[in-house]
Amino acid sequence: WIGHNAPVAEAEIQGMNFIEYLGFDRNASLEELRAADAEIFNVNSGGPFDGGVPKPSSMVYDGVWVPDEDSAVSMDKYCGHMDFLIGGNYGESAMQRGFILGGSPIKSAEAFYAAPKELIGEELYNKYDFENLFPTTDEEAGFLSKHLGAEGLTGFGGNMKNRYFGQYRARRWPESKTWSYIFSRVPPGNPEEYGTGDRRDPNEMLAWHSAELWYMFASLRRNEGGENVPPIRPWTQWDVELADKMSSYWANFIKTGDPNGEGLPVWPRSDESYGWIDFADEIIPHPGMEGRKDELIREFILTDPNLPAL
């Protein structure tokens, strides 16, 4: 909802730079590109910044399907009045300015305390006495970094921006509703499967990007004495219950614009109160701002010049 959509001419230059990086002539025809092996375009991990050359992946402002270069203008014009359900996962990011899905690994307390000095600056770091506010150990530093990244100490997004988005929308469109969440439940795994094929070690990945989909769609299957679906996930009874509850929240929202319903913990709105909910080893509603941690993260996101003023 904030940011810049590249106009067509700018996107074309990005595309030509990328195909030149792959070894093509920058003016290669569509026929030549379509005839190439698709794996050529899947550089390394397939991430958007492989080799330091951005892989075209964002929306392009064409004046038709993407009607405005400024995302905030498009929001105001076309969907500001709508209800939103928005969130992220514990594991998608870490405390760093540039965006890397999953975040750069932090392996020590020393690295943990060095990262925010670059991210938030020494003034905020010292104002909130960061080291005493967030005590950690070498063993826990990476986990805490991922948690704080998910909550908003990151250069990309985070839960606090979603909560601010709710406050902004509540003032601008009082009838609109915004519901924010973090998915913190780390899906269970079989240790013997870690590191093979597309198997992911939950102790390293945590609640990785897309880990919530089994729960949101209630598509996991738990078979007593049989094979779970997918078989590498030894689902617990809580996973089944959480999937039932999350899918109910989403269904309620689709039907009414409000995820709340009978038998579900109350999901607080993100409005002036900054409410949100955490889907973890239990469902934890957060009705509003909570102490110095939230104050620091909110003050940090407000340094973003792209954030619309309230």
Secondary structure by P-SEA (a helix, b strand, c coil): cccccccaaaaaaaaaaaaaaacccccccaaaaaacccccccccccccccccccccccccccccccccccaaaaaacccccbbbbbccccccccccccccccccccccaaaaaaaaaaaccaaaaaaacccccccccccaaaaaaaaaaaacccccccaaaaaaaaaaaaaacccbbbbbbbbccccccccccccccccccccccccccccccccccccbbbbcccccccccccccaaaaaaaaaaaaaaaaaaacccccccccccccccccccccccccccbbbbcccccaaaaaaaaaaaaccccccc
